[in-house]
Amino acid sequence: MTSNPKHSSSGFHQLHDRVQRWIWQQNWTELRDIQEQAIAPILSGKLDVIISATTAGGKTEAAFLPIFSQLVNNSSSRSLNVLYISPLKALINDQYRRLSELGESLEIPIHPWHGDIEAGRKQKILQQPSGIVLITPESLEALFVRQGYRLREIFNALNYVVIDELHSFIGNERGKQLQSLLHRVELIVDKKIPRIGLSATLGDMALAADFLRPDSGKSVFLIHSSDAGQELKLQVRGYQKSAFYFQFDESEVTTSNDEWEITDHLFKVLRGTHNLIFINGRSQVESYADRLRRLCEDHHVPNEFLPHHGSLSKDLRESAEQALRGERPANVVCTTTLEMGIDIGAMTSIAQIGAPFSVTSTRQRLGRSGRREGDPAILRCYISEPEVTPATSIQDSLHPQLVQTIAILNLLLQGWCEPPMIQKLHLSTLIQQLLSLIAEYGGVKADRAWKILCQTGAFNRVNSSMFAQLLRCLGAQDLIQQSQDGVLILGLTGERLVNHYSFYTAFHTPEEYRIVTTGQVLGTLPINYPLVEGQFLIFAGQRWCILAVDLDRKVINVEAASAGRAPVFSGNGGWIHDRIRQEMYHLYCSDEVPIFLDTIARDLLTQARENFIQHNLDQTSILLNGRQTLLFPWSGDIVMNTILVQLQARGLSVSRDAIAIIVEGLPPKDIRKHLRFITTRPLDATILAATVKNVMLEKHDRFLSEELLYENYASGYLDILGAQKAIEQLMSR
């Protein structure tokens, strides 16, 4: 480490003197490599930039040191200068704290803007826009709808757009919404505004660049951290669930032996330090937080284990985050809510209960640990598999959760992570953006709307014919109307939709009950959750009895109780990529034993491989199992879904689980005939989608015609070529 960043840095002297002075005041001994690399391209004010580095790798400073340097000389007091866009309100609050000190020293205002910021504060910003606004895509959408006539004035001096956690937007509805909004911002001010993407986990940098600047990804300046990787400490701990666990009563589910063993180990190794415990479902978060709290009570020690998930109230989530930042030991049991870059301090280790579903997510979680210089990043995975008996299914005897975990860790160590899905049409989000565009201008002609949103915009896979079909669908349901001069305006149904607060999100926001005790809001439960007075709940890591359910006000009143059951929440982990299942197959066929497995995990892997060989799955991927035939394509979820739909379209009774497609009542030789027919005469994806029972999966799909629904589903959930390749491999084994 050098003692003088000015002497060792080629970029430091390019920063404004006042920014240099702030760096000195922080007692930094040098700039990190990504901070050095970012100064010149960002100061140019002409280039789009992606900065990729590990969590706590200095990405925020890499972007904002040159941005602040530029603004000191060139800021306008009559317009916003920078839009910082974040996927999370909590991350905005965190970045506001981090950037405010430098902003104040340079007299550049920083404004947080999201749903929890009071209206009066936002109104002051609109009256005198300036500096840097930290905003979510949903709040940016609200600006377009509510302030359309003022947007040129607000954005006229915009110099940069910074997108944090870039990977979280790529390939999903929010990402498509964001792409569209950024394009519309540039149309309003009639200039290209440099975009700076920040991310710790990007698989294919070229695809990420194409997302950041569609059709011009090759011009994006890519910055990778060259810092030496930190030490990793990985352990996969194996557990077995007894074959005889299925007992429960009305008020409380009996905890199985493996769950108590996992709980005991978490309590033993984590208590006394700061750690995150990730679980894929909110229900299990509540169950483990409850068990860990009870262990603290049994040992007469303070409770250090707190829950954190999206259904908990903001106050309870922030309390857990603050506990992690404090000096006293704290452990938070969480879902993806703490996966991204909220500053919660340095974690000693990360625990993962159950198999992770993606390399990207695992890398993001692991990055929460080892943030102090010299500390290793520590990840412990707790994987439970069923005891194998004569009644155990073939699939379960292969211990797929364990093997999936090993496959993901192997790919993580190889430096691979999932590329984004870019083929989806996103017609649901297109409906939202069309209605938003009409609200922004008060009306827009159809050809101009298509040019803005599709021809030059984010929905460039939608041609003019498909767009015309979409307009007819919306017109038939009174979302839009067309005046005599050809201008599209909102219909009465469209106005009601746009004027509701839920419009600004591109994804589903289901109605929910509020859970309240003595005036304090604990959080929410889905409106379709069955609730009765006297029922027991585990929620917010505590046990409750329901006193009353107010259906009109959607409020559940509860009081503390000694019994409880964790509620069942909707949602799933995500879609598994082809590469993960292929790595699983290689693991079954291999005899190598990863060094990060404990004794039980090694034994379970050995047992899984023995069962794999016993069922001849090294020789065939089509297996007779009683009256069922099992297909093991070793492909990702989209390909497996496609094969399943193709077989269902042939009139077969088909289902699937984590690794197998299950065909009822047909032997392998007959299955092979169907598979051969599918490969020689594959149905078009749109025609195949017409055989699927439920194709309404996204927020505004209900407004689409059947034809558009099928095209939309086919673009995101079917892969005909991938399925054909997988079937050919099935047939060759």
Phi, psi and omega in degrees: 000134177267159182264356184224100182298333182292323181284330185264355190248133173274343182258336185305316184291346178280343179285155179298148183306321183288329175289318175302318181297320179296320179299317177301318182295336177279356182061032175289137178268341177194162172274146175288162187298321180291330177291321174299311185293331187278340189299306185295310182296325180285319178298333180299332179069016184235341189256143165279142187223139168244128178247116183241122178202168181295163174305138183065026180270005177090022183294319182300313179294324179302322179282316193271340175298310176291327178298312178299320178300319179292320185288331180304321181270329192239013183288149177251138179274000184246005183203157174294145180255329183219134168255120172255121185247127184234149176283347187229137174297320181297324178291324175298314179301320180294313180292329176300317178296320184289323186270341187297322182298312179293319179300317179296320181294334180259000181061038176246115185289144176243129184236115170283141184215106174201187189296339181267356179276132185296149185299322181299321179294320178294321181297322178296322178295318180293327180290327178218075182293136179193165172070222188242128176251128178258117195216154173268161176302324182294319178289327175295320176301317180298324177299317179298317184289318188267333186239026186310317183290343183254000190295326178298317178296319183290319187260002191301326182256023181294126182258326184214153166237124178251128180246111180273154182050052185307321184299332184289345181263339191287125173089001182238179185299317180296324179294319179293319175301314181296316177305315181295316181296319180295322176297318180292325175300314182293327176294322181297316183267356176057045175199159176278128180252123181305134179249134181238115180260134179243134180198146174267340185225103176229121181288288181258107184296329179293319177292323177296321178295321177295328175291315183297317179226086183307136179070000178222031183299331182294340180272355181285133179277119185258129180238118176252143175288134176258006178300143178298139181295147181283163177292135178250137173237114183242142172215133171251119182256127182263145178221153178240130176274128180301141180292348185252021177265109169203027186264136174204160174241184187291332187258345187201132175280134178287129181286133181284165184300318183293323180294321177292322179296319177296315179301314180300318182291319177302314180299318184292315189265341185258330185301135180100355179226185179254123183212158171248137178242105183270135175225145187285345183229145181295326180298316179290328174304313180295317182297314181290321177298321178295313182295319180293322176297317180295325176296320177300317179296317181298326181267004178056045177235157179300145178287124179251003189247118185236145177273158178205112174205172189293344180270351177281155179295157178304318182298317180291321177296315181294327177297319178294319179297318180294324178298322179292329180281342185282176182276333180286147181303141179208138176232132182241125176269122192215166171260214180290353186300335178249020181283324185265179202288033171296135181283107179240018178086188184269120178271139176292318182201169177239136172246143177233117178260121185088163184290133171293160183252351179209154175290321181302311180297318181296318178297319180297317181292316180300327181294349176286343184255156175070035184274345173279142182301129179093345179276140176283157169273126187242128176229125172246124177255130180250109186240123179252133177235152182288148171298132183274122177231174177303338181271353183288138178292157178302317182299314181293329180292345178272359179048059187295331179294319177296312184293324176297319178299314179298317180300316181294319178293322176300314180293325175299315180292335177280351179086013180266148165211167191296133171285157181286155172277122185238002187268352186290145178283326181058049182293330177299315180289329175298320176300313179302314183292327176294313179296322178295319179297317178298318179295322180300313185263351186082352181161150181206144178286151187299317183293325178289321178298317179295320180296316183292314188273327189245300187301314179248357188255202189287337186258052187285358173273354180263116181276174185295326179294316179294322179295321178296320176300318180298317179299319180296321178299314183291324178294320181295337181252014175063025171285325176226159172227160178239124180285172183298330179271011173089007181276133175277129176231167179285135170280178181298318178295320178296319179297316179298320180295312184292327183277357177271141185301334183288350184296329191289341176273143178274354184242169180298137171232087187295153175293146185219154169277148169265134177261123188231139171225125181044044176087348180267130177277121179273329183157206185223157173231147179304145184297336182270008180283129182291124184226136176219153176298141182089352179286149181255142182229150161252121181207140183058030178075011181234169180253136186222155170244135180283121179272318184202150176237115178263100185292326181290314181272354181056051181234135175247119176265132183228161172225159182301144182216171179263345180246168178174156174228138178291134179291156177267122179257156175277173177111161178218169186291318183147176182269131181279135182280154178308317187298326180293315180292326177294321177294325176298316179299316179298324179294318178298324184277346185269166172244006179285141180243114180302143184288347184271008177270138173280180187300314181293320178297321177297316179297319179295321177295317177299316179297318179298317180292321178296318178292324176301313180290318181303323180269012176061028181285352170282345181251330183220155176243009177236119194227130175281132180221088185065238178268005179252153167242129181257133175249130178244088183281347183050048180233167179289175187295325181292317178294317179297320177297321180295314179298317179301313181294322179298319179289322176297323178295340177273004178089012182271154175271108190229143171218180179209158172232205187298324186230353186229150168259131189247120179250127184271136167069025181219130181284163183305322183296324178286324176300318181299325177297317179295318180296321179296320178296318181298320182286331180275332179227064182293137176285147171302145185301322181292320177295319179295320180300331181294345179269354182276135184291315183242103178250002177269094186246340185246171197304312186253017180301335183295344181269356183272150172289166179302317182300315180289324176301317181293318179295320181295314180297316182300323184290334185249339190232003178232141178223090185296315182294318178297321179293320180298317179296318181294320179294320178299321177291322175303315184289334184278346182266000000 
